[in-house]
Amino acid sequence: MDNSALPATIAVAALTVEHLQAVGIDLSDVEMEALLVHAQERVDELISEEFFDSLSDEEVDEIIELQQKDSSAEQIDKWLAEHIPDYQQIIEDNTAIVLGELAENAKDIQEA
Amino acid sequence: MTTLLERNGTAVAPSDTIESGEWSRASSINEGWQDMASLTSGWESAVLPEGRRQGGPETQLTPQAQDGPESQLTPLAPRVFEINDDDTAETSREALVAKGREILDQRRKDRRAKLESFKAAFKKPLGNLRERISGTVGRLEEGRAAHVARATRNKERAMLRKDARVDARRQRAEARQRRATQSEILLEEEHQSFIAGHQTRESIRGLKRELKSSERRKYLEMAEAKRGAEAVLQERRATYFEIVEQLTAGPDENADGMGLFAQRLGEELAHTGRELAEAKARLDEADKWLAEHAEVAREVQEIQGAIDLNKDRLLTLASEARQRRDARREARREALGDSKEAAKSTWEAIRDSVVGRGVKWLAVTARRLHQRKKA
């Protein structure tokens, strides 16, 4: 098991198999993939919730409109950086929170 | 001019020779021509009067006539005779014409005779020639037959070679087909082998994972068993010494009661001894297994230690992250007021709405962009 996969600080947004193995979760490939998808959805949910909290109603309408105009990723990125000051920290913190949840429940997940 | 004509070995006059038509000798063509020359001489002496023989018409042989063929005999044009007597002249002319015809006939006969003689002279050479020709033809026939046979053999050989080539080509094609088929089979086998190998590797990975997991579980079970055995051992050991102490404390007032008590203590002691032995055996077994699986034990300890360390670190980081999140929430609550709080309270409902989906998409996009920037 490669424990070096775990970073000193959680500055990641995408969860990997190594993250799960680092907390003692060692399932089959299929189970691992399913768990990763579930965990990633959980991260996305937390991030989106906090994004929503960070934006005013007008800003939410604006970003939705920007999305519907098929704006480029760079435009979206620029908009987010301008309107969400803690944008990067929000992503990192919510990823760490989900990893913490996984670590707390690793034994139950492994034996389930 | 010398007369060469003879009859029965005696020289005869040319006139006699002409009348009888008998030729005794014509040894050669040239000699025959010489006879003809004599014949003309004879004709001159026989027909012309004595007084006119000299200076009269005569037939002269050209120089070629002595050596060449008959056709080269060129008669000179007859001279005009000067005859005074008309009757005599008429008679002589008729006689001359008749004699001329006779001579011409004879010439034709002579030519035929000479031709026959010529043929006879060349009969043998011709025969030899024919034989040679026949032989040649025969040889030609043999050669032709041999050629035909050779051609036939060559054709047969060519056919055989062609058949051999066709057969060889067919065999090569079949060999190629076999090789191609074999290659396909080998490829398929290799493919199947690869798949089987992949499956085997996957299976081995699964087995190893299972084995490791199983061994870890076994290790933990054995460690637990050891701890349990040690606890039982301690307990039974205490019970054992307690009983021994009671037995050695002195006789009871009631001897019967003492005997019954001693019997109970003995049974208890025996039971405790058995349990003690069983616990010891389990302990020994656990120790033995753990010793045999020292490597696994070390690995388990290392992994478990790393996992525990990771868990602690993650839990710490998660706790810090939660604190930051809560702080942000608090700050937002203070900044946005109650209206935003009301909106937040309905977050679960909003999340499934169009706005919610948009925000979720936003989060995914942001995460991906962040990931890309990290990369």
Interface residues (C-beta under 8 A of the other chain):
Chain A: M1 N3 L6 T9 I10 A11 V12 A13 A14 A22 V23 G24 D26 S28 V43 D44 E45 I47 S48 E49 E50 F51 F52 D53 S54 S56 D57 V60 I63 I64 Q67 A73 I76 D77 L80 D86 Y87 Q88 Q89 I90 I91 E92 D93 N94 A96 I97 L99 G100 E101 L102 A103 E104 A106
Chain B: G206 R209 S213 I303 Q304 A306 I307 L309 N310 K311 R313 L314 L315 L317 A318 S319 E320 A321 R322 R324 R325 R328 R329 R332 L336 K340 A343 K344 W347 I350 R351 V354 V355 G356 G358 V359 K360 W361 L362 A363 V364 T365 A366 R367 R368 L369 H370 Q371 K374
